Amino acid sequence: MVVIAIIAIIATMAIPSQTGAITQRRVVQTIELVEPYKSNIVAYYRTHSGEFPANNEEAGIPQPRKIISNNMEKMEVRDGAMHIYFGQKMPANSHHKILSLRPIFVKDSPNSPVDWICGINEIPSGMTASGMDLTDLELMFLPGRCR
């Protein structure tokens, strides 16, 4: 009986870590779905004198509620930043949580490359991020590149 109780405790402890890993994989899959839209945002930046698109329409991408997937309820562009709103098949505690992907650039140097940061990543020295970081997805669900 004691052995069964110990096995049950160990199994219970393993379940949350599996849920976290599964959720993290779903987050990565969702990021990969919106990756192609980065090129639209960078193209806008290049053709509009270093300004980023204010919204989805300016970026030339579908409206927020038209960009959906198994794990995403919408993706919204604000000042060049892409904000992924989770829902659908994600765990209930992740519904309506946000992960931000923000373009980073060298201010006053529009020909320098545009890169991206994810989630709570720090902005590298010498670079500036466009848009606000609205990330409120739990840290355990963020992939390594977003921490």
N, C-alpha and C positions, 0 to 999 in steps of 0.2 A: 504494500500500500504506500509506504514511504517512497519507494522507487518511482511509482507511478506519479506521485505528487511532484517529485523533483523533475521528472520528464515533462510534466505539464507546465511547470514554472519556466523551464528552459524554452519550451516551445512557444510560450506566451511572449517571452522576451525576444524571440527571433521574428515574430510576425511584424512588429512595427518597423524593424530594419528592412525587411523585405518590401513593406509598403512604401518606405522612403525611397528605396532603390527603384522600384517600379515607377513611382511618381516622377522621380528624377529623369528616368528614361523617357517618360511622356513629355516632360518639359523640353528635353533635347530634341525630340521629334517635332515638337511644335515650333521651336526656334528654326529648325531646318526648313519647315514649311514657309516661313516668312522671309528667309534669306534672299530669295530673288528680288524682293521689293527694295532691298538696300541699293541696288543699281539705279532704280528710279529716283531715289532720294539724292544719291550722289550726282546723277545727271542734272537734276534740278539745281543743285548747289553750283555746279560748274557753269550752267547757262544763266544763272541769276545773280551774278557778281558776289558769290560767297554767301548767299542767303539760303536757308533751308525751307522746304515746303511747310506751310502752316498746318496742313491737314491732308487727308487722303486724296481729296480731289486735286489739289495742287501737285501732289506727288504722282498723279496719273494712275492711281490704283483704286480698286473697288472701295465702296463705302465700308466703314468699320463692321457693320453687321452682315456684310456680304463676304467677309474673310473669316470663315469658321472652319472648324475641323472636329475630330473626335474629342479633343481636349480643350479647344479654344472657343469661347463664345463670341469674341470679336478681336480685331486688331486695329488700333487707332494710331494715326500719325499726328503728333503735335510738335511743331517747331523742329521737324526732322527726326525726332525720337519716335520709335515704334513701341507702342505699349500693348502687350499681349494680355488679354483678360482671359483667365482660365475658367473652365466650367465643364459642361458636358459630361464626359466620362472620368473626370478627375475626382479624387476623393472629395467628399462634401466640404471638408475644412479648407480646400483650395479653391472652391467656387468663388468667383468674383475677385480673386487675388490677381495681382498685376506683376508682370516682369517687363522691365524697360530695356530696350536696346537703343543706345544713343550713339550718334556719329561723333567722332572726335577729330579735330583738325587743328592746324597751326594758324592762329589768328593772323590776319593781314598777309596771308600767303596762300591765295586760292589755288595755286598750282601744286601745292604740297599734297601728298596723299591724304585721303580721308580713311580713317579706320573706325572701328566700332568697339564700344564697351558694353558689357552685359551686366544687368543687375547692380550689385553694390560695389563693383570694381572701382578702384581709384583711377582718377584721370591722370595719365602720365605727365610728368613735368614738361612744360613747353607746349602743351596741347590744351584745347578748350573743348568742352562737350556742348552740344546743342540739345535743347530741351531739358526737361526735368526728369530726375529719376523717381518714378512712382512705385518702384519695386516694393511690394509688401508680401511676396511669397515667402514662406518660411525658409530659413537658411538651409535646413536639411534637404529641401527639395531643389535647391539651386545647383546646377552642374558646376564643376570646378572653375570653368571659364567665366562664371558669373559671380564669383565670390571675391 
